[in-house]
Structure formats: structure tokens, C-alpha cells
């Protein structure tokens, strides 16, 4: 690959460095594109970044339909969509979310096929619609900027409604800031059916679990709205299996939940989701999409040889200094 751009970042964790390198490898060998500037790194050229023209052309997305879906969402100019990140940063979880759930959003019947087989969900759900970067009305919820990466609205036989609020993670930490358990959050403790054990809100500000807390609490608030249409709701976290910090945080967070609330938090490792979906019967166009997703995010062994060579050169260079 190119020697005149950065394939890892100075502050990358071991997993983030490996995934960043794989995205650089994918851009070079699969997309056959040149690297782009990283505005978050003083404009340095990074292997996981696309050039402006390639980002605008939709090369960060696995299919044209997913690209169109992302562009439509960006045109809404609502929520927490970051256009630059979505179009150009191949390492970001935001384009990964569109690449993962885009086909289901474009075809709710296909979404029903995919989601009804995922662990923790009722098997008889019928997907009505899927939204991205969905932020419910702040004034009736948490009064902050917490939003769901994806939001699945579904129906059950008999007419009852439910939702799945999804957080997707690739390499980003859960939260870069700490939020206290302020009155805007604590007001929900008065709601019958509170999901958390008494006193666990003292751990709310912990950065390793704070975003999980807020997403789960937003799900609770959304389920308990006045004149609510939903009779059930779930909060799901989709993350890469190699991200041990995420799996550890989820395990610690679960200790804060009441027994009856454990089922409302769904733990979905990315590889498990793709493996389950790969077992489904689907048209060739969807088979190509799911195989492409696996290669983009999961089959790191394809870039292993280049990674080993890259690391070897790094070690040699550090010893010579």
C-alpha cells in the first residue's frame, strides 16, 4: 500500500489500529482508490479516509441503494448526522450502520426476515420502518443530544407495536464526555417499572458505560411516553467481537439492571449478526451485499499479511531511532 499516508493513528488502541489498517487495505485493494485527508488530524492523509470526490460518489457505501438512503438522510438536516464522517471516513461506525441496516430499511419485508431471527427479539415481529440517527423530542425525553444510530419500528400479530433502539460501534469509545445523573435524567426514576437497581445511578457518569446508560434510558423514556403507541421496546448494542473494551463495558453495565430489565438490553456481536443473516435465503443482490459487508468489516485475515509486514517495518524503524 501507499507509503506516503498514515495507516494507523498515534492514539489508536490495538484493535482500532488493526481495523483502521484493514479499512486502508480495503480502500486500496478492493475499491482501488487513493487515500484522502483527515480533517480531524490537521489534514494529514490517512488510509481510511476517502477523497472528497470519492466520498461524494458514494464509495463509502456497499451499494448504490445504501448510498441513496444515506444521502436522503443527510438532506433532512436533522439529528446527529455528520456528513463529512458519513461520506469519507471508512472507519466510522456511522457509515457502517447504514451498510449494515440499509437493505432492511429500503425493504421492510426483508427487514422482517432479518430481524425476526436475531436473539432476544420476538420471532413474529413485522418491520414497519427503520430510521437512522433518530432523536426523539428532547423536551419529552432526556433533554440532551442522545440519539439512536438506528431505530426499528415493528408490529406484532394483533396490532401491538414495539421498537428496537440500536447503538452501533466499530472502534469509537462509548463516550468521550462524562454526564452526571442530572434532574433531567432522575425525573424518570419516578416512572413505574424503572429498569435499574437502587443506587446504581452513582455509576452513571463513568465514561465506559455512560453512553450505554443514556441510550438505554432514552429507550425507557421512549417506551413510557404519554399516549405512547409502543407496548414493548429493546435497546441493542452492535459491536465488533474484537472490541473487548465494548464487551467488558456491557458486562459491567448489566450488573446495574434489575432482573426483569435484563431482556431489554440486547448484546449483538457483529459477526454473530452477519452469520445468522448469511443462513437466510435471499436474492443474489442481497447475498452480494452481505458478502461485501463481511469482507469490509470482518475478514481481517485478508489484510493480515500486509499488516504483519507493516508492523515489522514499524518495529524496525523504532529500533533505528
C-alpha positions as a printed Julia matrix, in Angstrom:
321×3 Matrix{Float64}:
   0.0     0.0    0.0
   0.95    3.68  -0.1
   3.98    4.73   1.91
   3.09    8.42   1.86
  -0.03    8.22   4.04
  -0.87    7.1    7.58
  -2.41    3.67   8.02
  -2.74    3.92  11.83
  -3.15    6.86  14.21
  -0.86    7.67  17.16
  -3.58    7.18  19.8
  -5.18    4.07  18.29
  -5.82    1.13  20.57
  -4.54   -2.19  19.27
  -7.97   -3.03  17.88
  -8.53    0.44  16.38
  -5.12    0.32  14.67
  -5.88   -3.09  13.21
  -9.3    -2.03  11.95
  -8.01    1.27  10.58
  -5.34   -0.63   8.66
  -7.93   -3.06   7.3
 -10.05   -0.16   6.01
  -6.94    1.25   4.36
  -6.27   -2.15   2.81
  -9.9    -2.39   1.61
  -9.76    1.07   0.04
  -6.51    0.25  -1.78
  -7.1    -3.34  -2.91
 -10.9    -3.58  -3.21
 -12.04   -0.06  -4.08
  -8.8     0.87  -5.89
  -8.98    4.43  -4.6
  -6.38    6.89  -3.36
  -6.42    7.99   0.31
  -7.85   11.3    1.49
  -7.17   13.99   4.06
  -8.33   13.58   7.65
  -9.76   16.91   8.89
  -9.57   15.64  12.49
  -5.79   15.13  12.12
  -4.67   18.5   10.75
  -5.41   17.4    7.21
  -2.86   14.58   7.18
  -3.51   11.88   4.57
  -4.93    8.73   6.17
  -5.52    5.38   4.53
  -9.01    5.01   5.97
 -10.17    8.35   4.52
 -11.66    8.86   1.07
 -11.05   11.88  -1.12
 -13.91   14.37  -1.42
 -14.89   13.25  -4.91
 -14.96    9.57  -3.93
 -16.99   10.3   -0.8
 -19.49   12.33  -2.79
 -19.72    9.48  -5.33
 -20.84    7.15  -2.52
 -17.78    4.9   -2.38
 -18.08    4.56   1.41
 -21.25    2.5    0.93
 -21.63   -1.08  -0.21
 -24.43   -0.45  -2.73
 -25.93    2.43  -4.68
 -29.21    1.99  -2.8
 -27.49    2.37   0.56
 -25.72    5.48  -0.74
 -29.05    6.99  -1.84
 -30.54    6.2    1.57
 -27.65    7.93   3.32
 -27.87   10.99   1.06
 -31.6    11.24   1.7
 -30.98   11.11   5.45
 -28.31   13.81   5.19
 -30.66   16.04   3.22
 -33.08   16.03   6.18
 -30.52   18.08   8.16
 -31.84   16.79  11.48
 -30.41   14.72  14.29
 -26.71   14.0   14.67
 -25.72   13.06  11.12
 -22.14   14.12  10.36
 -21.94   14.36   6.56
 -18.16   14.51   6.27
 -17.73   11.49   8.51
 -20.51    9.57   6.81
 -19.23   10.1    3.28
 -15.45    9.9    3.76
 -14.4     8.12   6.97
 -14.29    4.39   6.3
 -13.52    3.64   9.96
 -16.58    5.41  11.31
 -19.47    3.45  12.79
 -21.94    5.81  11.12
 -21.43    4.53   7.54
 -21.14    1.0    8.97
 -24.64    1.41  10.42
 -26.03    2.34   7.0
 -24.09   -0.5    5.37
 -25.48   -2.97   7.91
 -29.14   -1.93   8.07
 -29.6    -0.09   4.75
 -31.05   -3.02   2.76
 -33.54   -3.74   5.55
 -34.55   -0.05   5.65
 -35.1     0.01   1.89
 -37.21   -3.16   2.02
 -39.17   -3.64   5.29
 -40.22   -7.17   4.29
 -36.54   -8.08   4.01
 -36.03   -6.33   7.34
 -38.68   -8.58   8.87
 -36.79  -11.62   7.61
 -33.53  -10.39   9.1
 -34.66   -9.04  12.47
 -37.11  -11.79  13.39
 -34.17  -14.19  13.65
 -31.99  -12.11  15.96
 -31.52  -13.2   19.6
 -33.7   -11.62  22.25
 -36.44  -10.47  19.88
 -39.9   -11.94  19.39
 -39.93  -14.23  16.36
 -43.19  -12.78  14.97
 -42.22   -9.13  14.51
 -43.06   -7.34  11.28
 -40.77   -4.41  10.49
 -42.7    -1.28   9.58
 -39.79    1.12   9.07
 -36.16    1.75  10.01
 -34.77    5.23  10.71
 -31.15    6.34  11.1
 -29.78    8.81  13.64
 -33.19    9.04  15.26
 -33.5    11.57  18.08
 -36.93   11.7   19.8
 -38.32   15.01  21.02
 -35.83   16.29  23.61
 -38.46   18.11  25.66
 -40.37   14.91  26.45
 -37.37   12.62  26.76
 -33.87   13.26  28.19
 -33.43   16.9   27.16
 -29.97   16.19  25.74
 -28.44   15.18  22.4
 -28.68   11.42  22.9
 -29.88    9.69  19.71
 -30.23    6.18  18.35
 -27.94    5.15  15.49
 -30.83    3.13  14.07
 -34.43    2.77  15.17
 -36.62   -0.15  14.1
 -40.4     0.26  14.39
 -42.25   -3.06  14.24
 -45.69   -4.56  14.71
 -46.8    -7.85  16.25
 -49.77  -10.01  15.21
 -52.82   -8.49  16.83
 -51.69   -4.94  16.22
 -49.34   -4.21  19.15
 -46.24   -2.13  18.38
 -42.63   -2.3   19.51
 -39.23   -0.83  18.73
 -35.54   -1.67  18.71
 -33.22    1.24  19.5
 -29.77    0.37  18.15
 -26.3     1.62  19.03
 -23.59    0.57  16.55
 -19.91    0.61  17.47
 -16.82   -0.06  15.42
 -13.75    1.44  17.11
 -15.02    4.62  18.78
 -15.21    4.73  22.58
 -18.71    4.76  24.03
 -18.4     8.32  25.33
 -15.71   10.98  25.27
 -17.51   13.07  27.89
 -18.96   12.38  31.31
 -22.56   13.28  32.15
 -23.83   13.45  35.72
 -27.16   11.92  36.67
 -28.83   15.33  36.47
 -32.51   16.12  37.25
 -33.35   15.75  33.55
 -32.46   12.07  33.93
 -33.52   11.42  37.53
 -37.11   12.52  36.86
 -37.62    9.19  35.11
 -36.91    7.26  38.33
 -40.48    8.01  39.38
 -41.81    6.02  36.44
 -43.22    2.58  37.36
 -41.1    -0.24  36.04
 -37.75    1.56  36.47
 -35.13   -0.76  34.89
 -32.18   -0.08  37.21
 -31.23   -1.29  40.69
 -31.5     1.19  43.53
 -28.43    3.43  43.81
 -26.74    2.36  40.58
 -27.06    5.86  39.18
 -23.83    6.7   41.05
 -22.05    4.86  38.2
 -23.9     6.87  35.53
 -21.0     9.28  34.89
 -18.47    6.51  34.25
 -17.31    7.13  30.65
 -17.07    3.41  29.92
 -20.81    2.89  30.48
 -22.31    6.39  30.27
 -23.4     6.15  26.65
 -24.95    2.72  27.23
 -26.8     4.21  30.21
 -28.1     7.15  28.17
 -29.17    5.04  25.19
 -30.9     2.57  27.45
 -32.51    5.38  29.45
 -33.66    7.04  26.22
 -35.26    3.72  25.26
 -37.0     3.61  28.66
 -38.24    7.19  28.23
 -39.46    6.46  24.7
 -41.38    3.42  25.92
 -43.05    5.43  28.69
 -44.28    8.46  26.79
 -47.74    9.84  27.45
 -50.12    8.48  24.79
 -47.39    6.05  23.75
 -48.05    3.7   20.81
 -45.45    1.13  21.9
 -46.12   -1.76  24.26
 -42.53   -3.07  24.24
 -39.06   -1.81  23.43
 -35.47   -3.02  23.28
 -32.08   -1.36  23.27
 -29.48   -3.25  21.22
 -25.72   -2.73  21.02
 -23.99   -3.98  17.85
 -20.21   -4.14  18.14
 -17.18   -5.88  16.66
 -16.16   -9.04  18.53
 -12.54   -7.89  18.67
 -13.57   -4.77  20.6
 -13.04   -6.25  24.06
 -13.48   -2.86  25.75
 -17.08   -2.77  24.48
 -17.94   -6.3   25.59
 -16.39   -5.59  29.01
 -18.41   -2.39  29.37
 -21.64   -4.2   28.5
 -20.9    -6.89  31.07
 -20.26   -4.3   33.81
 -23.34   -2.32  32.86
 -25.62   -5.34  33.1
 -24.93   -5.57  36.83
 -26.81   -2.29  37.23
 -30.09   -3.66  35.82
 -32.97   -5.23  37.63
 -33.55   -8.87  36.76
 -36.76   -8.1   34.87
 -34.98   -5.46  32.77
 -32.1    -7.63  31.52
 -34.09   -8.74  28.48
 -34.47   -5.13  27.31
 -30.71   -4.8   26.62
 -29.6    -6.86  23.62
 -25.96   -7.8   23.05
 -25.33   -8.36  19.33
 -21.73   -9.07  18.27
 -21.37   -8.02  14.64
 -20.03  -11.36  13.41
 -22.93  -13.22  15.02
 -25.45  -10.96  13.29
 -23.82  -11.5    9.88
 -23.51  -15.25  10.45
 -27.22  -15.52  11.26
 -28.2   -13.41   8.28
 -25.94  -15.42   5.99
 -28.02  -18.51   6.79
 -31.15  -16.84   5.41
 -32.39  -17.48   1.9
 -32.11  -14.25  -0.08
 -31.8   -12.94  -3.65
 -28.34  -12.72  -5.18
 -28.28   -8.93  -4.81
 -28.65   -9.26  -1.04
 -26.17  -12.15  -0.96
 -23.62   -9.91  -2.67
 -24.3    -7.17  -0.1
 -23.82   -9.43   2.92
 -20.66  -10.99   1.49
 -19.35   -7.49   0.8
 -20.12   -6.4    4.36
 -18.25   -9.38   5.76
 -15.19   -8.59   3.66
 -15.26   -4.9    4.57
 -15.56   -5.3    8.33
 -14.96   -8.87   9.46
 -12.47  -10.85   7.35
  -9.35   -9.2    8.73
  -7.32  -12.22   7.68
  -7.39  -10.87   4.11
  -5.18   -7.98   5.18
  -3.13   -9.98   7.7
  -0.01  -10.39   5.56
   0.19   -6.66   4.81
  -0.49   -5.91   8.48
   2.35   -8.16   9.62
   4.72   -6.52   7.13
   3.59   -3.06   8.22
   4.14   -3.85  11.9
   7.54   -5.34  11.16
   8.6    -2.14   9.37
   7.31   -0.06  12.29
   9.34   -2.07  14.8
  12.46   -1.83  12.64
  12.02    1.92  12.28
  11.54    2.44  16.04
  14.71    0.48  16.84
  16.75    2.58  14.42
  15.8     5.84  16.09
